[in-house]
Amino acid sequence: MFPTSQTDAPQTKPILVDRFGRHVTYLRISVTDRCDLRCVYCMAEKMQFVSHSQLLTLEEMVRIGQAFVDLGVTKIRISGGEPLVRRNILYLFRTLGVTPGLNDFTLTTNATQLPKFANDLKKAGVTRINISLDTLRQDRFRNITRNGDINNTLQGIEAAVATGFERLKINAVILKNHNHDEILDLVEYAVAHQIDISFIEEMPLGAISEHNRAETYFSSDQTFSVIRKHYELLPSMETTGGPSRYFRIPDLKTRIGFISPHSHNFCDSCNRVRLTAEGRLLLCLGQEHSVDLRQVVRSYPDDDEILRQTIIDSMAIKPKGHEFDLSKDPVITRHMNHTGG
Ligand code: SF4
């Protein structure tokens, strides 16, 4: 018999532990695969989106999220596609956000909708927001996003800064000969707004045609050296419970992070799993091992015991790590918009 909520029973032995002894405390929920942008490293030119009938309802996502919290998950990140384009999305934030035991409720967004949602998200309990921004140039933004207007994202960041979240962070995917010459501009932008920034090595999910990932690979070490020429970077033990390695710049609020799946593999300390919008529990971003939770919640609409047991049993198939190899065609045919990273 499981405690109905975390606060009820003293937390003894971690429940969600995989075969490698890794404790899963972090769930990422992709609430939609759709987005108002079409970033070249996330989606192919032509995309087939999941039909609405295949999507989990927001109520089902809340139910699954709360089952994970019952099992010891303390951090939930809402992602997409672009989560804020999902209809009635505030319902999910307001209901999941008040779950006892959920200590860290965060969001990943492209910020275009933040002027509309920032205040309500803060009230709903969202503590931190990661914002995707890979360039400060309108022409490049239009190329990288295939149709976006950078002003919508920049206005979204201003709205989030004005709302006063615990922390805001820019996530920038650096591609050689696309935006690697803007690393310092992006750092200066983050410093000027007193927000964090993480530089991400591209993850090869899904086939794309816009660029050859091996040719555009720009490692975190290369990014580090570019920044190091202008800023002192002090290693920091700070973590947000995600894959970022952080550095501090003396006397500045901004933290510089690096997410380095290729050059500094982080799978040994993996603490996360992902729920896709159609209800697949993906045990690893870089593998296809998964469990269909949609079938479980629809077959047992009133029985969370079976849902929780299914989640516990899924730990047995959580893979050791990714096998990303930029020199080969992507092993994983699923695009990034199905998980949002
Ligand atoms: S690639 Fe898989 S194992 Fe590695 S950190 Fe990501 S989810 Fe965990």
Residues whose N, C-alpha, C, O or C-beta is under 5 A from the ligand:
A	BS01	SF4	F266 C267 C270 R272 L283 C284 L285 G286 P319 K320 G321 H322
